[in-house]
Amino acid sequence: MALALTGTAATAAHAEPSKAELTKKIDKASDDLEDVIESYNGVKLDIKKTQNDQVVLAKSLGPAKAALKVAQAEMGDIASTAYKQGDIGTMNVVLEGPGNLLDRMTVLEQMTRDRQRKIDNFVSTTQNYDQRQAALKAAEIKQQAQANELAKRKKKIESDIEKLYEMRTAAFGTPTSPGSKYNGPIPNIPGSAGKAVAYAYKQIGKMYQFGAGGPDRFDCSGLTSAAWAAAGKSLPHKASAQMSGSSTVPISKSDLKPGDLIIFRNGGHVGLYVGGGMMIDAYRTGEPVTKRSMNSMTPTAFRRVK
């Protein structure tokens, strides 16, 4: 009996980690989940590009079809003339046509060149049409593959979120409720950066949601891209793309100004600098958009929106 109690006590002790241990696990799971979410956002960007490519290709097929129809009509005329006249028609041009023999030979040469031009046009147009069709089909296949991958990632993320909530509930009780709406002062910052910062302040208290870019919920890169969209500038909805893309330039920590981006975990997370060593960010599942110290995590890069 004593052995059984000892075993039960040991099992219970093992099954109930301390609150600090649970907090550490939750933080690690949150970081891992956000990395996956940013990959999810990257796939969405790829799909958007592929969809745009499909539209361009589909539009290009219209002129190709029209050119093919003309070339086919020309080939039909050539075939009909050859069937009706054969070589006799050609010889009549040489022997009975107007003008001298040299002029008639010149006309014949022009007819031959024109006929060859039509044949060449038919061949090249057909090849062009086939190539465009093949490109469109390849884009459609790529699109479907990306959609399947996106569905798998989404399912995995939703499963991870459910587990994360269970861990959070075990550690802290019910999940964090939405934060209070921000009613404090908003710094008066000139230019487009001021518009981005003002937008971010107004989102404080709204809850995190993976893949969301507003207006009611956000993930990290969704918040920064929405903030800068309010300022009239476009940022990709992906933290690593905001870190390395053409829409931003690198700066040093000492050059930070309100509106700049603070990157964490080499593109795993991003926040918007608002001055005074503070940032506004959408951190993780179960938590609201918050204004907090930029040093609450370790920054890995700083970027300025062009």
Wavefront OBJ file of the C-alpha trace (Angstrom):
o trace
v 0.000 0.000 0.000
v 2.826 2.363 0.915
v 4.456 1.726 -2.475
v 1.197 2.498 -4.255
v 0.793 5.766 -2.362
v 4.360 6.724 -3.094
v 3.845 6.011 -6.765
v 0.613 8.019 -6.800
v 2.225 10.925 -5.043
v 5.111 10.870 -7.486
v 2.731 10.722 -10.430
v 0.688 13.597 -9.051
v 3.811 15.637 -8.470
v 4.936 14.920 -12.022
v 1.505 15.790 -13.438
v 1.361 19.164 -11.681
v 4.317 21.326 -12.686
v 4.767 24.617 -10.942
v 3.148 27.772 -12.232
v 6.581 29.047 -13.264
v 7.196 25.898 -15.311
v 3.807 26.211 -16.983
v 4.465 29.871 -17.752
v 7.779 28.945 -19.359
v 6.098 26.262 -21.483
v 3.340 28.651 -22.512
v 5.872 31.306 -23.526
v 7.830 28.768 -25.579
v 4.647 27.404 -27.205
v 3.505 30.942 -27.970
v 6.787 31.794 -29.684
v 6.756 28.564 -31.685
v 3.141 29.135 -32.655
v 3.826 32.670 -33.820
v 6.679 31.427 -36.016
v 4.258 28.989 -37.673
v 1.659 31.740 -38.019
v 4.173 33.961 -39.805
v 4.881 31.073 -42.184
v 1.121 30.810 -42.703
v 1.067 34.494 -43.593
v 3.886 33.880 -46.071
v 1.893 31.164 -47.831
v -1.059 33.554 -48.074
v 1.211 36.109 -49.751
v 2.401 33.440 -52.206
v -1.173 32.481 -53.013
v -2.109 36.107 -53.606
v 0.793 36.467 -56.053
v -0.162 33.261 -57.845
v -3.753 34.463 -58.137
v -2.515 37.723 -59.669
v -0.371 35.732 -62.100
v -3.414 33.692 -63.071
v -5.392 36.841 -63.832
v -2.588 38.216 -66.012
v -2.208 34.927 -67.866
v -5.944 34.564 -68.385
v -6.123 38.060 -69.856
v -3.173 37.332 -72.147
v -4.970 34.327 -73.624
v -7.568 36.605 -75.217
v -5.195 38.298 -77.710
v -3.445 34.979 -78.331
v -6.758 33.338 -79.244
v -7.667 36.223 -81.563
v -4.288 36.018 -83.303
v -4.671 32.262 -83.621
v -8.108 32.685 -85.227
v -6.670 35.096 -87.819
v -3.734 32.780 -88.550
v -6.073 29.811 -88.936
v -8.211 31.801 -91.408
v -5.118 32.702 -93.403
v -4.029 29.072 -93.515
v -7.510 28.163 -94.698
v -7.242 30.657 -97.555
v -3.865 29.260 -98.580
v -5.155 25.688 -98.470
v -8.302 26.606 -100.444
v -6.314 28.438 -103.137
v -3.811 25.593 -103.458
v -6.639 23.066 -103.801
v -8.492 25.068 -106.446
v -5.544 26.235 -108.532
v -2.645 23.957 -107.642
v 0.546 24.656 -109.584
v -1.526 25.868 -112.581
v -2.460 29.041 -110.747
v 1.177 29.772 -110.064
v 2.202 29.092 -113.675
v -0.563 31.378 -114.978
v 0.947 34.226 -112.983
v 4.311 33.625 -114.701
v 3.041 32.976 -118.259
v -0.120 35.062 -118.585
v 0.113 37.801 -115.967
v 0.436 41.501 -116.814
v 3.814 43.132 -117.480
v 7.083 41.600 -118.562
v 8.490 38.294 -117.327
v 10.729 39.978 -114.717
v 7.729 41.791 -113.240
v 5.715 38.590 -113.177
v 8.594 36.738 -111.434
v 8.713 39.531 -108.828
v 4.976 39.152 -108.192
v 5.400 35.398 -107.803
v 8.240 35.913 -105.302
v 6.082 38.309 -103.314
v 3.234 35.804 -103.264
v 5.603 33.117 -102.040
v 6.991 35.363 -99.296
v 3.494 36.382 -98.214
v 2.411 32.753 -98.100
v 5.476 31.821 -96.047
v 4.877 34.750 -93.717
v 1.344 33.513 -93.049
v 2.605 29.985 -92.426
v 5.317 31.263 -90.042
v 2.743 33.428 -88.264
v 0.465 30.437 -87.802
v 3.294 28.343 -86.328
v 4.529 31.052 -83.950
v 1.010 32.029 -82.835
v 0.108 28.414 -82.146
v 3.282 27.937 -80.121
v 2.609 31.157 -78.198
v -0.955 30.094 -77.451
v 0.122 26.632 -76.286
v 2.874 28.092 -74.106
v 0.460 30.497 -72.436
v -2.039 27.726 -71.833
v 0.684 25.572 -70.288
v 1.816 28.475 -68.084
v -1.741 29.049 -66.896
v -2.177 25.367 -66.115
v 1.092 25.338 -64.178
v -0.077 28.359 -62.190
v -3.361 26.614 -61.406
v -1.522 23.493 -60.205
v 0.778 25.627 -58.062
v -2.250 27.436 -56.665
v -3.899 24.184 -55.634
v -0.710 22.887 -54.033
v -0.387 26.105 -52.043
v -4.034 25.944 -51.019
v -3.561 22.367 -49.769
v -0.463 23.379 -47.824
v -2.328 26.342 -46.370
v -5.167 24.093 -45.229
v -2.714 21.764 -43.474
v -0.953 24.636 -41.732
v -4.236 26.198 -40.696
v -5.410 22.914 -39.160
v -2.109 22.554 -37.297
v -2.277 26.139 -36.022
v -5.846 25.724 -34.812
v -4.821 22.558 -32.964
v -1.847 24.347 -31.394
v -4.054 27.256 -30.351
v -6.455 24.884 -28.620
v -3.604 23.271 -26.705
v -2.201 26.679 -25.817
v -5.524 27.750 -24.341
v -5.642 24.554 -22.296
v -2.146 25.257 -20.962
v -3.059 28.854 -20.171
v -6.254 27.807 -18.408
v -4.339 25.265 -16.349
v -1.846 27.917 -15.302
v -4.013 31.012 -14.853
v -7.651 29.939 -14.947
v -9.901 31.340 -17.676
v -8.150 32.832 -20.717
v -7.284 36.499 -20.695
v -10.299 38.681 -21.420
v -10.085 41.504 -23.943
v -8.095 44.466 -22.718
v -9.552 47.866 -22.013
v -9.995 50.246 -24.908
v -7.257 52.877 -24.924
v -8.521 56.319 -23.939
v -5.216 57.949 -23.089
v -3.256 60.582 -24.989
v -1.839 59.830 -28.427
v 1.508 61.477 -29.177
v 1.450 64.181 -31.838
v 3.959 62.900 -34.380
v 4.226 64.623 -37.767
v 3.979 62.893 -41.124
v 2.971 59.368 -42.097
v 4.718 57.843 -39.060
v 2.346 59.808 -36.841
v -0.658 58.324 -38.630
v 0.727 54.800 -38.203
v 1.405 55.344 -34.502
v -2.025 56.890 -33.907
v -3.665 53.894 -35.583
v -1.715 51.472 -33.390
v -2.760 53.295 -30.203
v -6.418 52.996 -31.203
v -6.075 49.182 -31.496
v -4.889 48.689 -27.912
v -7.159 46.202 -26.144
v -8.211 44.317 -29.278
v -7.457 40.610 -29.151
v -4.789 38.659 -31.001
v -5.867 36.316 -33.796
v -3.534 34.475 -36.136
v -3.665 35.670 -39.719
v -5.793 38.705 -38.820
v -5.068 42.200 -40.079
v -7.977 44.083 -38.487
v -10.156 45.831 -37.990
v -11.249 43.888 -34.882
v -8.362 41.461 -34.322
v -4.700 41.312 -35.282
v -1.600 39.204 -35.319
v 1.775 40.942 -35.026
v 2.493 41.681 -38.676
v -1.203 42.268 -39.313
v -1.103 45.143 -36.826
v 2.030 46.786 -38.248
v 0.834 46.414 -41.846
v -2.603 47.832 -40.947
v -1.008 50.733 -39.059
v 1.113 51.698 -42.029
v -1.785 51.142 -44.435
v -3.599 53.842 -42.443
v -0.619 56.053 -43.289
v -0.919 55.236 -46.990
v 1.968 52.774 -47.235
v 1.943 49.051 -47.980
v 3.716 46.425 -45.887
v 3.475 42.658 -46.473
v 1.504 40.770 -43.849
v 4.517 38.792 -42.680
v 7.119 39.818 -40.089
v 10.131 38.349 -41.906
v 9.034 40.062 -45.144
v 8.773 43.363 -43.279
v 12.287 42.724 -41.990
v 13.942 41.903 -45.308
v 11.624 43.260 -47.994
v 11.978 46.293 -50.219
v 9.328 48.235 -48.291
v 11.692 48.919 -45.365
v 15.345 49.796 -44.758
v 17.596 48.726 -41.862
v 18.412 51.207 -39.097
v 20.303 51.028 -35.816
v 18.703 50.994 -32.390
v 20.067 54.467 -31.710
v 18.235 55.787 -34.801
v 14.807 54.522 -33.703
v 11.921 56.923 -34.244
v 8.181 56.473 -33.668
v 6.698 54.411 -36.486
v 9.783 52.234 -36.958
v 9.519 48.451 -36.791
v 11.168 46.373 -34.089
v 11.878 42.798 -35.158
v 12.232 39.870 -32.762
v 13.393 36.273 -33.246
v 14.850 37.106 -36.672
v 11.445 37.771 -38.182
v 9.279 35.702 -35.870
v 7.622 38.749 -34.324
v 7.306 42.479 -35.021
v 6.150 45.496 -33.046
v 5.665 49.207 -33.803
v 7.948 51.622 -31.948
v 6.014 54.543 -30.421
v 8.818 56.358 -28.616
v 10.220 56.409 -25.082
v 11.501 52.849 -25.350
v 7.943 51.572 -25.831
v 6.225 49.643 -28.594
v 2.704 48.558 -29.443
v 2.309 44.973 -30.587
v -0.091 42.083 -30.970
v 1.886 39.503 -29.068
v 0.163 36.149 -28.890
v -3.023 34.121 -28.637
v -5.203 34.953 -25.647
v -3.741 38.429 -25.165
v -4.769 41.890 -26.367
v -2.801 44.445 -28.347
v -0.616 46.140 -25.754
v 1.786 49.024 -25.268
v 4.885 47.717 -23.498
v 8.645 48.045 -23.249
v 10.553 47.153 -26.404
v 13.033 45.397 -24.116
v 10.445 42.951 -22.777
v 11.927 40.687 -25.465
v 15.287 40.817 -27.213
v 15.155 42.761 -30.510
v 17.121 41.337 -33.437
v 16.597 44.081 -36.035
v 15.173 47.536 -36.572
v 13.562 48.741 -39.795
v 12.195 52.000 -41.153
v 9.307 52.091 -43.601
v 10.225 53.829 -46.843
l 1 2 3 4 5 6 7 8 9 10 11 12 13 14 15 16 17 18 19 20 21 22 23 24 25 26 27 28 29 30 31 32 33 34 35 36 37 38 39 40 41 42 43 44 45 46 47 48 49 50 51 52 53 54 55 56 57 58 59 60 61 62 63 64 65 66 67 68 69 70 71 72 73 74 75 76 77 78 79 80 81 82 83 84 85 86 87 88 89 90 91 92 93 94 95 96 97 98 99 100 101 102 103 104 105 106 107 108 109 110 111 112 113 114 115 116 117 118 119 120 121 122 123 124 125 126 127 128 129 130 131 132 133 134 135 136 137 138 139 140 141 142 143 144 145 146 147 148 149 150 151 152 153 154 155 156 157 158 159 160 161 162 163 164 165 166 167 168 169 170 171 172 173 174 175 176 177 178 179 180 181 182 183 184 185 186 187 188 189 190 191 192 193 194 195 196 197 198 199 200 201 202 203 204 205 206 207 208 209 210 211 212 213 214 215 216 217 218 219 220 221 222 223 224 225 226 227 228 229 230 231 232 233 234 235 236 237 238 239 240 241 242 243 244 245 246 247 248 249 250 251 252 253 254 255 256 257 258 259 260 261 262 263 264 265 266 267 268 269 270 271 272 273 274 275 276 277 278 279 280 281 282 283 284 285 286 287 288 289 290 291 292 293 294 295 296 297 298 299 300 301 302 303 304 305 306
